Amino acid sequence: MKKHEFIASSCFTYTTKEADKLIKHVAFKVHPNHAYYIDSMMSDVEGDLKVTFITNKEQRSIKQNRMLWSLLSDISDEINGSHTESELLTLYTDFIKEANISFDYVATTPDIAEKLKETYRAVVSVGAVNLDNGKQLTSYKLYRGSSQFDVAEMTRFIDVILRHASELGIDTLDTRGLYEHSI
């Protein structure tokens, strides 16, 4: 079964009468550029469709992302005197924790943990356990990157960053205006 997705800006229902039966219809209003997806989906239909309704969660904006990294660099410069990748990642992870952004837990070997870094923004070791067979597993917290945050998560995250910037005396007036208009 092929899976097709599209975003509908609205959904409505209507009823028709066919052979003395009332038939409920569901219609979606989609962006004109999504017409291809609808046509493609309908060409694949053989029998019944499985339809799942999911509320679309907007992702964070590019403006939010630019502001985030600009402020992280400014905060790192103030705290560390520089903003190396390692310093930025440490701040990033600390602020994700403070903003209470969800994370995944996994216990695995260090070689697998290295592969996880390809998928997760931050992979933080939180402890190890020795197995009876002499092998060791390490527990990791896996933090998603901000590109996977929805608007609410990104808002909480940026609020934490803005508070830290303000406490350090970093001017956020320009970036705050950018942030407020990007949501």
C-alpha positions in Angstrom: 0.0 0.0 0.0 1.4 3.4 -1.0 1.3 6.2 1.5 0.3 9.7 0.3 0.2 12.8 2.4 -1.0 16.3 1.8 -1.9 19.3 4.0 -5.5 20.5 3.9 -6.2 24.1 5.0 -9.8 23.1 5.8 -12.1 20.1 5.8 -15.9 20.0 5.5 -18.6 17.4 5.1 -21.8 17.2 3.1 -24.5 14.7 2.7 -26.2 13.4 -0.5 -29.0 11.0 -1.0 -28.5 8.0 -3.2 -31.1 5.3 -3.6 -32.9 6.4 -0.4 -29.6 6.3 1.5 -27.9 9.3 3.0 -24.2 9.3 2.1 -21.7 11.4 4.1 -18.9 12.9 2.0 -15.7 14.5 3.3 -13.9 17.2 1.2 -10.6 18.9 1.7 -9.4 22.3 0.6 -5.8 21.9 -0.5 -3.2 24.2 -1.9 -3.2 24.3 -5.7 0.4 23.0 -5.7 -0.8 19.8 -3.9 -3.2 18.8 -6.7 -0.5 16.5 -8.0 -0.5 14.6 -4.7 -4.3 14.2 -4.9 -4.2 13.0 -8.5 -1.3 10.6 -7.7 -3.1 9.2 -4.7 -6.3 8.7 -6.6 -4.5 6.9 -9.4 -3.2 4.3 -6.9 -6.6 3.6 -5.3 -7.6 0.0 -5.5 -10.4 -0.7 -3.1 -10.8 1.1 0.2 -8.6 3.8 1.6 -7.4 4.2 5.1 -7.7 7.8 6.1 -6.1 9.2 9.2 -6.7 12.8 10.4 -3.7 14.4 12.1 -3.5 18.0 13.1 -0.6 19.6 11.2 2.0 21.1 13.6 3.9 23.9 12.1 7.6 23.6 12.2 9.9 26.3 13.5 10.7 29.1 11.0 14.0 29.8 9.3 14.0 33.2 11.1 13.7 31.5 14.4 16.6 29.2 13.5 18.8 32.1 12.4 18.1 34.0 15.6 18.7 30.9 17.7 22.2 30.3 16.4 23.1 34.0 16.5 22.1 34.3 20.1 23.8 31.0 21.0 27.0 32.4 19.5 26.6 35.7 21.4 26.0 33.8 24.7 29.0 31.5 24.1 31.2 34.5 23.3 30.2 36.1 26.6 30.7 33.0 28.7 33.6 31.3 26.9 35.2 34.1 24.9 34.6 32.1 21.7 31.9 30.0 20.1 33.4 26.7 18.9 31.2 24.0 17.7 31.7 22.1 21.0 30.8 25.1 23.1 27.7 25.8 21.0 26.6 22.2 21.3 27.0 22.2 25.1 24.9 25.4 25.4 22.4 24.0 22.9 21.9 20.8 24.9 21.8 22.7 28.2 19.1 25.0 26.9 17.1 22.1 25.4 17.1 20.4 28.8 16.0 23.7 30.5 13.2 24.2 27.9 12.0 20.7 28.7 12.1 19.6 25.1 11.5 15.8 24.9 14.3 13.4 24.4 14.8 9.7 23.7 16.6 7.2 25.9 18.7 4.3 24.6 21.3 1.9 26.1 23.8 0.8 23.5 27.5 0.3 22.7 29.7 3.3 22.0 30.0 2.4 18.2 26.3 2.5 17.8 26.2 5.8 19.8 28.5 7.3 17.2 26.0 6.3 14.5 23.1 7.9 16.5 25.0 11.3 16.1 24.0 11.2 12.4 20.3 11.3 13.4 20.2 13.3 16.7 21.6 16.8 17.4 23.0 15.8 20.8 23.9 12.4 22.1 24.7 12.7 25.8 26.1 9.8 27.9 24.3 9.4 31.2 25.8 6.2 32.6 27.1 2.7 31.9 26.3 -0.8 33.0 28.5 -3.9 32.8 26.7 -7.0 31.4 27.3 -10.6 32.6 29.1 -11.4 29.4 31.7 -8.7 30.1 30.3 -6.2 27.6 29.4 -2.7 28.6 26.3 -0.8 27.6 26.1 3.0 28.0 22.8 4.9 28.4 22.3 7.9 26.3 19.9 10.8 26.1 19.1 11.6 22.5 18.0 15.2 21.7 16.4 16.1 18.4 17.6 19.1 16.5 15.5 22.3 16.4 14.5 21.5 12.8 12.3 18.9 14.3 10.7 21.2 16.9 7.2 22.4 16.4 6.4 26.1 17.0 5.6 25.6 20.7 8.8 23.7 21.4 10.9 26.3 19.4 9.1 29.1 21.3 10.1 27.6 24.7 13.6 27.0 23.5 14.1 30.5 22.3 12.5 31.9 25.5 15.2 30.1 27.5 17.9 31.5 25.2 16.5 35.0 25.4 16.4 34.9 29.2 20.1 33.8 29.3 21.1 36.5 26.8 19.3 39.1 28.9 20.9 37.9 32.1 24.3 38.3 30.4 23.4 41.8 29.2 23.3 40.8 25.5 21.1 43.1 23.5 18.2 41.1 22.1 16.0 44.0 20.9 16.6 43.3 17.2 16.4 39.6 17.5 13.3 39.7 19.8 11.4 41.7 17.1 12.4 39.1 14.6 11.3 36.3 16.9 7.9 37.8 17.7 7.1 38.2 14.0 8.2 34.8 13.0 5.7 32.7 14.9 
